[in-house]
């Protein structure tokens, strides 16, 4: 299929990336009302992206429990068997358009559902697909309704970020982009930074076109809480559609990735939209294992533990390399924070070093002991003198 490049005047949406292809034969399925999406078929025998990331190696440590993940996208449908027991928090609709209730997250596109499934889809009998962090709690935030309309604006993305901050999310996935930016979006990202919210954003799908920066991903050069993600294929090559630039932080699988479709079945998708949730899930696993981490610590650790690119580091295509979930969670580093009992809400600051203990009493006791030892030595020496023979006299053996 040809790449989809539909854009609104104000926003370029990464809805399903360049292509969306059904895997196997599967009947079309429709959502209630005016929403319609296509179902898919069974997954293939080999899910290359899951094998490449090896995220299950982290599960003995954590599956993401206690971490709230916001997903700013087209909504969430939980009819797929791997999403039916997901139990997301009540969502928010920030489209701000008449006829859209603020608590509706009905997914008329399927994009948000597919992105969310990469992060948190639950194991299901007969399916080899697994969400990377199935223990997290999902907060769906609906920011766009269909592909190519005018609801995916940078103003809407800003409202979505503020909704994630208000909910005390620890990490937010943004797989929609805007070619333009404005004070509302920059201010929202800054508020997120102040609140300790990590923003994982798709780098964009116009690499074969104008290859201009995409926002909010391009804010990674300005705000340390923003992580921009490019897309790689099964050969670890960055896709030609993936946008490049100094703002790319890390890369992740985003070509021919299979995901659960809304309603039923699985679909194969391309795009940085689907690379971003791989990194979002990794961040969630990191925060579950190290709850006290700040956004800058999260980003530094991601960069330091990524599988390095073939050339220089950082690279305009790969950033610091392909994300490595296992190393990101388990590596022992000097910047590892002190763990906290809570993983929801703003990051917990590292504990201050304890004050030096009061050694005064120890010093007094030590001085007294030394004095006693000295006195005892004097007494012993005196007794020895008294036992010596008087001067001028000899001892005679008996």
N, C-alpha and C positions, 0 to 999 in steps of 0.2 A: 504494500500500500504506500502511497505517497505520503510524505510528512505533512502533518496538519500544521498550518501556520496562521490560522485564524486569530486575529487580534482585534480588540476594541480600540477605539481612538486613544483611550487613556491607559490601557493595560494589555500586556501580552500574557496570556494564561498558558501554563504548562499542563493543560488538561490532556492526560494520557501521552504526553510527549509526542514524538514524531509519528508514532504508529501504534495502533491497537489491533491485535490480531487474535481471533479466537483460537484456543488450543483444542483441537479435535472437533468432533461434531457435537453440537449442542443446540437446543431450541432457544429461540429468542424469548426473553422474559420481560415483562412490563411491570413498572412500579405503579402504585395507585395514582389516580388522577391524571395530570398532564405530563407526568414523568415517564420516560421510557428508556431502558437500557438493554443491552444485549447480554444474554447469559453466555456461558462458555461450556467447554467439554472437560474431560478429566485431565489432570496434570500429566505431563510427560514423565517418563521414567527417571530422567535426570534433571534435577533442579540446580543448574550450574551456579547460580548466584548464592544459594544457600551452602553449597559445598565449598565455594570460594571463601566465604566469610567465616565458616566454622564457628558460628556463634554459640552452638550448643556446648562447646568446651567451657563456656562461662557459666552455664546453668548450675553446676555444683556450688558455685559461689552465690549467684543471684539470678533471678529471672525478671528483675525489675520491680519487685513488690515495694509499695510505698511511694512510688514516683508518679506524679501527675503529669501527663503528656497532653498538651493541646495540639490539635491539628486544624490549621486554618485552610479550608479547602471548599469542596462542593457539598459537604455534608457527610452523612454516614448512614448506610443501610445495614441492618444486622440480620437479614434473612438468610444469608449464606450460613451453612452449618458451622463453619469455623468462626462465625461472629455472633451466633445466636445467644451465647452465654457470656458475651463480652462485658455486659453491664457498664456501659459508659456513663459518665455523669450527664445530667440534663444539658443539652447543647444550647448554643446561642446562634442566632442569625443576625449578622451585622451588615447585611446587604442594605438595610435602610431604604426599602422600596415598598410602596403600597401593595398590600396583598400578601406580604411575606411575614408571618408571625414570628416574633423574636425568639420563640422557643422551638421553632421547627428546624430540624437538620435533615429533612428528607433529601436524599441524594438523587437528583434528577440526571446526573451525568455518569456517576459510577466512579469518578476519579478519586474523590475523597475516601470512598470505601476501599478502593484498591491500595491507596497510600497507607491507610490505617491498618490494613491487613498485614502489610510488611512489618509494621511495628509490633502488632499485638494479636494477630490471629491465633486462636487457641488450637491445640492439637485435636484432630478429628479422626475417628476410625476410617481406614481406607484412604487417607490422604497423607502424602509425604510432605506436604507444605506445612511450614511452621512459622509463626510470627517470631521475630527475634527476641522480643521482650514480653512474653505473654502475661507476666505478672503486673504490668503497669496498669494504671487507671487512665482511660482516655476521656478527654474533653473535646467533643467535636464543635468546631466553630465554622459556621457556614458563611463564606465570603463571596461565593459566586454560585450561580444557578445553572448556567449552561455555557457551552463553549462559544466564545466569540461575541458575547453580549457586552454591555457596558457596566456590568455589576462588579467586575474584577478590577477595581481601581486601587490606586495607592492609598486613597482615603479609606477604602474598605479594609485593606490590609492593616492600616494603622488602627482602625477600630478593633480588628481581630486581635492584634497584639495587646491592646489595652484590656480586652476581655480576658486574655490569657493571664495577664498580670493580676487582674482583679480576682481571678480564681486561684491565685497562688500556684500556678503551674511552675514546674522546674525547667521544662524544656518545651519549645513549641516548634512544630514542623510547618514550614511554609513552602509548599510546592506550587505556588502561583507566583508570578513575577509581574513587575511593571517596568516598562522601558523608561519611565519618567519617575521623578521623585519630587517631593514637596516637603514643606515644613512639618505637616502632620505626620508623615511617615518617619522622618528623622527624629522628631520629638518622641514618637511612640517607641522607637528603638532605644532612644536614650533613657526613657522611663523604664523600659525592660532591663537595661543594663543596671540601673540603680536598684531595681528589685531583685537582681540576681537571676534573671530569666535568660537561659541559653536559647538563642534563635538559630535553628538549622534551616538554611534556605537553599533551594535549587538554584544552580548557577545560570540556568537558561538554556534554551534549545536552538538558538540562532547562530551557532558556531559556523555554519556553512553560509550564513547570510552576512548581515552587517557586523555581527559579533560585537555589539555594543554592550556595555555593562547592564546587568539586570538587577533590579532592586526587589527586595531588601538585601539580596546576597552581596551586592557590591559594597554594602556598608561594612563589610568585614575589614576593610582597610582603615575604617574610622572608629568602629566600636569593637572592643575585644570580645563581646558576648555573641557576635555573629559569626557563623561558620557557613561558608559557601561550598557547595558540593557539585562536582562535575561527574559525568557518567562514563563508565568503562564497560567493555565487552568481555566475552569469555576468554579472550587472549590478553586481558589486562591492558588493552589499548583504549585510550580516550576516544569516544565516539566523535565522528566528524560534526554532528549536530551540537555537541556540547560546547557552550560558550567558554571562552578562555580569557585569561587576564590575571593581573596581579592579585585580584581579589579572591581567586580560587584557593580554598583552604585545604581540602582533601577530596579524594575521589571515592566512588563506590559503584557497584554493579548497577547498570541502568540500560542495558541493551538485551532484548529478548528475555526479560525477567517475567516469570510466571507468578500470577497472584490470584487469589480468590475474587471472582466476579460478584457483583450484587446478585441477589436471588439464588443463583446456583452456578456450579462449574468454575472453570478457571480460564483466564485469558493471558496472552503474552503481550507485554507492553514494553515500550522504549521511552526513554526520556530521563532528564535529570530530576524530574518529578519523583521518580522511583528510586533514584540513587540517594536522594535526601533522607527518606525515612530509614534507610540502612544506617545512616549516621545518627539520626535521631534516636533510634533504638539503642545504638551503642552508647550514646550519652546517657540514656535512661539507665542502662546497666551500670555505667560508671557511677552515677549519682546514687544508685541503690547500694552499691558496694562501698562508696565513699561519700556519705551524705553531706559532709562539710565542705565539699569542693566548691570553689567559686567559679564563675564562668571563665575567667582567664586561666585558672588551673585546668579546667576541662579542655579548653582549646589547646593549651600547651601540651597536655598529655596526649591528646589526639594526634597532634602534629609529630610529637616525638616518637610515638609508637606505630605510626603508619608504615606500611611497606613502601620503601622509598621509590621514587620514580626512576626511570632508566637514565636520566640525564642529571641536570642540576636540581638542587633543592633550595628554595621552592621552585616549582615548575609552573609555567602559565597554564598548562592543561591539567596537571595532576595536583597542583599545590604541593603539599608535603608527602603525598603518596596515597595509596589505597588504604582505607581504614582497616584496622586490625582489631576487632572487638576483644579478642582474648588478651592481647598485650595491653590494650587500653584499660582494661579492668584490673589485670593482675600484676602489671609491672611495678616493681618496687622503685620508687623515685624519691629524691630528697624533697620534692614539693608536695608529697602526699599529705593531705590534711588530716586533722584529728577527726575521727568518726563521731557522728551525732546519732541520737536515737530517733530522730525524725527526718524524713526525706521529703516532706511536703512543705512548701512555702519557701521563703527566701533562704539562700544558703546560710548555714550557721557559721559565724566567724570562728577561726581557729582559737583554741584556748590560749590565754596568755601564759607565759612561763611562770611557774610557781615562785613565790618570793623565797629568797634564801632562808633556811631555818635559823632560829636564834641559837647561837652556839655559846652564849654567855655562861649558862650553868655548867655546860661541859667544860669550858675553860677553867672555871672555879674549881670543879671537882678534880680536874687534871692537876692543877697547881697544888691542891691539898695533898693529893696522892704523892706527888714528887717530893713535897716537904716531908711527909712521913717516911718515905724511902731514905731521904737524906739523914733524918734523925736516927733511923734504925742503923744506918751505916756508922754513925758517930758512936752510938752505944756499943756496937760490936767491936769497933776499933778500941774503945776505952777498956772494955773487958779483956781484950787481948794483951793490952799493955800491963794490966794488973797481974796477969799470969806469968809475965816474964821474970827470971831470977834477978835478985838485987845486984847492983853493980859490984864487982870485986869478988864475987862468990862463984863457985863452980858446983855444978851438980855432980854427986858421986853415985856411981851405980851401986845399987844394993846387992 
